[in-house]
């Protein structure tokens, strides 16, 4: 059984920064695709950043140059978010793919003045 736990969300002013963390536990024996998605109120869940099993990184166009994803090992990923905008407000979900998608419960990021 694989579990994902996110942390690091909160309230931040426009232009500010936050760092999200995700810790995976369970039967994880290799490097698997892992990433961050987000869902804003009234919108569909969308990809924010993804690291493939080979280390290739993809970012959504809306966060390129502002967000950085990092994975130091097979069970942890981080998302450094800089220059936050009002439109970055969303619940951010950690995702791990091992034959199927596993999701965390999400952490709320609110960007507001």
C-alpha positions as CSV (number, residue, x, y, z in Angstrom):
1,X,0.0,0.0,0.0
2,X,1.4,3.4,-1.1
3,X,0.5,6.6,0.8
4,X,1.4,10.2,-0.1
5,X,1.4,13.0,2.4
6,X,1.7,16.6,1.3
7,X,2.7,19.6,3.5
8,X,3.8,23.2,3.1
9,X,0.7,24.9,1.9
10,X,-0.6,28.1,3.3
11,X,-1.5,31.7,2.8
12,X,1.0,33.9,0.9
13,X,0.9,37.3,-0.7
14,X,1.4,37.8,-4.4
15,X,5.0,37.6,-5.3
16,X,5.8,35.5,-2.3
17,X,7.2,31.9,-2.1
18,X,6.2,28.6,-0.7
19,X,7.8,25.2,-0.7
20,X,5.6,22.1,-0.8
21,X,6.8,18.7,0.3
22,X,5.5,15.2,-0.4
23,X,6.5,12.1,1.4
24,X,5.6,8.7,0.0
25,X,5.5,5.5,2.1
26,X,4.9,1.9,1.3
27,X,6.2,-0.6,-1.2
28,X,8.3,1.7,-3.4
29,X,11.4,-0.1,-4.7
30,X,12.4,2.0,-7.7
31,X,12.2,5.4,-9.2
32,X,8.8,6.1,-10.6
33,X,7.1,9.1,-12.2
34,X,6.2,11.5,-9.5
35,X,4.8,15.0,-9.6
36,X,2.5,17.8,-8.6
37,X,-1.0,18.6,-9.8
38,X,-3.4,21.3,-8.7
39,X,-7.1,22.0,-8.7
40,X,-8.5,25.5,-8.4
41,X,-12.1,26.1,-7.4
42,X,-14.4,25.3,-10.3
43,X,-11.7,24.0,-12.5
44,X,-10.3,20.6,-13.4
45,X,-7.2,19.2,-11.9
46,X,-4.1,20.1,-14.0
47,X,-0.5,19.1,-14.1
48,X,2.0,21.5,-12.5
49,X,5.3,19.6,-12.7
50,X,6.3,16.0,-13.3
51,X,9.6,14.1,-13.0
52,X,9.7,10.9,-15.0
53,X,11.4,7.7,-14.0
54,X,14.5,8.8,-16.0
55,X,14.6,12.2,-14.4
56,X,13.0,14.2,-17.2
57,X,11.1,17.2,-15.9
58,X,8.0,18.8,-17.4
59,X,6.3,22.0,-16.2
60,X,3.0,23.5,-17.1
61,X,3.6,26.6,-19.2
62,X,2.0,28.8,-16.5
63,X,4.6,27.9,-13.9
64,X,7.8,27.7,-16.0
65,X,10.5,29.9,-14.6
66,X,8.7,30.3,-11.3
67,X,8.3,26.8,-9.9
68,X,11.0,24.1,-9.4
69,X,10.4,20.5,-8.7
70,X,13.0,18.4,-7.0
71,X,13.3,14.8,-6.1
72,X,16.2,13.8,-3.9
73,X,15.2,10.1,-3.6
74,X,12.4,7.7,-4.7
75,X,10.0,8.7,-1.9
76,X,10.2,12.5,-1.6
77,X,9.5,15.4,-3.9
78,X,9.4,19.1,-3.4
79,X,7.9,22.0,-5.2
80,X,9.6,25.4,-4.7
81,X,7.1,28.0,-5.8
82,X,8.4,31.6,-6.3
83,X,6.7,34.7,-7.6
84,X,3.3,33.4,-6.7
85,X,0.3,34.8,-8.4
86,X,-3.4,35.0,-7.5
87,X,-4.1,32.4,-10.1
88,X,-1.8,29.9,-8.4
89,X,-4.4,29.5,-5.7
90,X,-5.4,25.9,-5.6
91,X,-5.2,22.6,-3.8
92,X,-1.9,21.0,-4.7
93,X,-1.8,17.2,-4.9
94,X,1.2,14.9,-5.0
95,X,1.1,12.1,-7.5
96,X,3.0,8.9,-7.8
97,X,2.6,6.4,-10.7
98,X,3.3,2.7,-10.0
99,X,1.1,0.8,-12.3
100,X,-1.7,3.2,-11.3
101,X,-1.9,6.7,-10.0
102,X,-1.6,7.3,-6.3
103,X,-2.7,10.7,-4.8
104,X,-2.2,12.5,-1.6
105,X,-5.1,14.4,0.1
106,X,-3.7,17.7,-1.0
107,X,-2.5,20.9,0.5
108,X,-4.1,24.3,0.1
109,X,-2.2,27.2,-1.3
110,X,-3.9,30.5,-1.2
111,X,-2.3,33.6,-2.8
112,X,-4.0,36.7,-1.7
113,X,-3.2,40.2,-0.7
